[in-house]
Amino acid sequence: MIRSSRIMGVIECKYPYYPGTQGICHNGVVYYGAWSNLTDRRSVVVGFDLRYEEFSLITLPEDVQIVSRFESDLVRYNGKIALGYY
């Protein structure tokens, strides 16, 4: 049995968002597509740095949309994260 003295806690995210895709880990950061609000469904990519336990937010251009977790997803492409539609 492995024991740890570190206690898991809640990490607050200062960005309001609604998850829209599965997560993908790249270089120690978990990324997932989301919407900044449900009214206008502004698409963003949320990143969570596993090492520093910090959130970041990338606002996507207006013509790039997270459709739904059943129609779009984040994928690896040429060593980078890309948004794919299917």
GROMACS elastic network, one bead per residue, 0.5 to 0.9 nm:
[ bonds ]
;  ai    aj funct       b0    kb
    3     6     6  0.89856   500
    4     7     6  0.77187   500
   11    53     6  0.73597   500
   11    54     6  0.79798   500
   11    55     6  0.89452   500
   12    15     6  0.89619   500
   12    54     6  0.87690   500
   12    55     6  0.85661   500
   13    16     6  0.74275   500
   13    54     6  0.78884   500
   13    55     6  0.61523   500
   13    56     6  0.86316   500
   14    55     6  0.79251   500
   15    36     6  0.78674   500
   15    46     6  0.88680   500
   15    55     6  0.81737   500
   15    56     6  0.81829   500
   15    57     6  0.73842   500
   16    35     6  0.86913   500
   16    36     6  0.60411   500
   16    37     6  0.73066   500
   17    34     6  0.62556   500
   17    35     6  0.54781   500
   17    37     6  0.60350   500
   17    38     6  0.85319   500
   17    44     6  0.83163   500
   17    46     6  0.83126   500
   18    33     6  0.87848   500
   18    34     6  0.53541   500
   18    35     6  0.51800   500
   18    36     6  0.64461   500
   18    37     6  0.67322   500
   18    38     6  0.74344   500
   19    22     6  0.82397   500
   19    32     6  0.71685   500
   19    33     6  0.62808   500
   19    35     6  0.65765   500
   19    36     6  0.89617   500
   19    46     6  0.85033   500
   19    69     6  0.87982   500
   20    32     6  0.73611   500
   20    33     6  0.52831   500
   20    35     6  0.67981   500
   20    43     6  0.89422   500
   20    66     6  0.68389   500
   20    67     6  0.77990   500
   20    68     6  0.56841   500
   20    69     6  0.53932   500
   20    72     6  0.86599   500
   20    73     6  0.84145   500
   21    32     6  0.56825   500
   21    34     6  0.66965   500
   21    66     6  0.78516   500
   21    67     6  0.89646   500
   21    68     6  0.67412   500
   21    70     6  0.80381   500
   21    72     6  0.70849   500
   21    73     6  0.54720   500
   21    74     6  0.71379   500
   22    31     6  0.84670   500
   22    32     6  0.59243   500
   22    33     6  0.74162   500
   22    69     6  0.68604   500
   22    73     6  0.66218   500
   22    74     6  0.73069   500
   23    30     6  0.60983   500
   23    31     6  0.53748   500
   23    33     6  0.76313   500
   23    73     6  0.85192   500
   23    74     6  0.73570   500
   24    29     6  0.81734   500
   24    30     6  0.54430   500
   24    31     6  0.53309   500
   24    32     6  0.64540   500
   24    74     6  0.67765   500
   24    75     6  0.72919   500
   24    76     6  0.83696   500
   24    81     6  0.84068   500
   25    28     6  0.63074   500
   25    29     6  0.54528   500
   25    31     6  0.62164   500
   25    32     6  0.89261   500
   26    29     6  0.53655   500
   26    30     6  0.64015   500
   26    31     6  0.75633   500
   26    76     6  0.83812   500
   26    79     6  0.88085   500
   26    80     6  0.80360   500
   26    81     6  0.76429   500
   27    30     6  0.84267   500
   27    49     6  0.89044   500
   28    48     6  0.85094   500
   28    49     6  0.61261   500
   28    50     6  0.57328   500
   28    51     6  0.68651   500
   29    47     6  0.61459   500
   29    48     6  0.53569   500
   29    50     6  0.57811   500
   29    51     6  0.81056   500
   30    46     6  0.81237   500
   30    47     6  0.55362   500
   30    48     6  0.51358   500
   30    49     6  0.65168   500
   30    50     6  0.72840   500
   31    45     6  0.65373   500
   31    46     6  0.55766   500
   31    48     6  0.65048   500
   31    49     6  0.88147   500
   31    74     6  0.78636   500
   31    81     6  0.84217   500
   32    44     6  0.85524   500
   32    45     6  0.56139   500
   32    46     6  0.54775   500
   32    47     6  0.67173   500
   32    48     6  0.89293   500
   32    73     6  0.80896   500
   32    74     6  0.67047   500
   33    43     6  0.72492   500
   33    44     6  0.59821   500
   33    46     6  0.62962   500
   33    47     6  0.89905   500
   33    66     6  0.63965   500
   33    69     6  0.85731   500
   33    72     6  0.87781   500
   33    73     6  0.72155   500
   33    74     6  0.69436   500
   33    83     6  0.83478   500
   34    37     6  0.87938   500
   34    41     6  0.86448   500
   34    42     6  0.83132   500
   34    43     6  0.58930   500
   34    44     6  0.52989   500
   34    45     6  0.58805   500
   34    46     6  0.67452   500
   34    66     6  0.68124   500
   34    68     6  0.89805   500
   35    38     6  0.65766   500
   35    40     6  0.86008   500
   35    41     6  0.52821   500
   35    42     6  0.52242   500
   35    44     6  0.56388   500
   35    45     6  0.81506   500
   35    66     6  0.74535   500
   36    40     6  0.85410   500
   36    41     6  0.66452   500
   36    42     6  0.54805   500
   36    43     6  0.64069   500
   36    44     6  0.64314   500
   36    59     6  0.85390   500
   37    40     6  0.65082   500
   37    41     6  0.55431   500
   37    42     6  0.64144   500
   37    43     6  0.85717   500
   38    42     6  0.77279   500
   39    42     6  0.82763   500
   41    65     6  0.83769   500
   41    66     6  0.83692   500
   42    59     6  0.79490   500
   42    60     6  0.79393   500
   42    62     6  0.74621   500
   42    65     6  0.75673   500
   42    66     6  0.83776   500
   43    58     6  0.88522   500
   43    59     6  0.64855   500
   43    60     6  0.57246   500
   43    61     6  0.80092   500
   43    62     6  0.76968   500
   43    64     6  0.73859   500
   43    65     6  0.54858   500
   43    66     6  0.55611   500
   43    67     6  0.86534   500
   44    57     6  0.66790   500
   44    58     6  0.54583   500
   44    60     6  0.52808   500
   44    61     6  0.88042   500
   44    65     6  0.83731   500
   44    66     6  0.77448   500
   45    56     6  0.83507   500
   45    57     6  0.58570   500
   45    58     6  0.50466   500
   45    59     6  0.65402   500
   45    60     6  0.72355   500
   45    66     6  0.89910   500
   46    55     6  0.70129   500
   46    56     6  0.58697   500
   46    58     6  0.64408   500
   46    59     6  0.87820   500
   47    54     6  0.81341   500
   47    55     6  0.55266   500
   47    57     6  0.61977   500
   47    58     6  0.79850   500
   48    51     6  0.89635   500
   48    52     6  0.85877   500
   48    53     6  0.65933   500
   48    54     6  0.56264   500
   48    56     6  0.64088   500
   48    57     6  0.89448   500
   49    52     6  0.56253   500
   49    53     6  0.52615   500
   49    54     6  0.53114   500
   49    55     6  0.64162   500
   49    56     6  0.80486   500
   50    53     6  0.50872   500
   50    54     6  0.74183   500
   51    54     6  0.81738   500
   52    55     6  0.89686   500
   59    62     6  0.87726   500
   60    63     6  0.81139   500
   60    64     6  0.61551   500
   60    65     6  0.74668   500
   61    64     6  0.54337   500
   61    65     6  0.80147   500
   62    65     6  0.70353   500
   64    83     6  0.87380   500
   65    72     6  0.87259   500
   65    83     6  0.89357   500
   66    69     6  0.80276   500
   66    71     6  0.83350   500
   66    72     6  0.62595   500
   66    73     6  0.77940   500
   66    83     6  0.80677   500
   66    85     6  0.88461   500
   67    70     6  0.79977   500
   67    71     6  0.59654   500
   67    72     6  0.58392   500
   67    73     6  0.87759   500
   67    85     6  0.82948   500
   68    71     6  0.52578   500
   68    72     6  0.58455   500
   68    73     6  0.80480   500
   69    72     6  0.56621   500
   69    73     6  0.63033   500
   70    73     6  0.78518   500
   70    86     6  0.81094   500
   71    84     6  0.84908   500
   71    85     6  0.57555   500
   71    86     6  0.53619   500
   72    83     6  0.68707   500
   72    84     6  0.54990   500
   72    86     6  0.61121   500
   73    82     6  0.83623   500
   73    83     6  0.57606   500
   73    84     6  0.54111   500
   73    85     6  0.66045   500
   73    86     6  0.83642   500
   74    81     6  0.64708   500
   74    82     6  0.55623   500
   74    84     6  0.60236   500
   74    85     6  0.88632   500
   75    80     6  0.82495   500
   75    81     6  0.56720   500
   75    82     6  0.53011   500
   75    83     6  0.61778   500
   75    84     6  0.64284   500
   76    79     6  0.61621   500
   76    80     6  0.55015   500
   76    82     6  0.60480   500
   76    83     6  0.86765   500
   77    80     6  0.52809   500
   77    81     6  0.61107   500
   77    82     6  0.61881   500
   78    81     6  0.83206   500
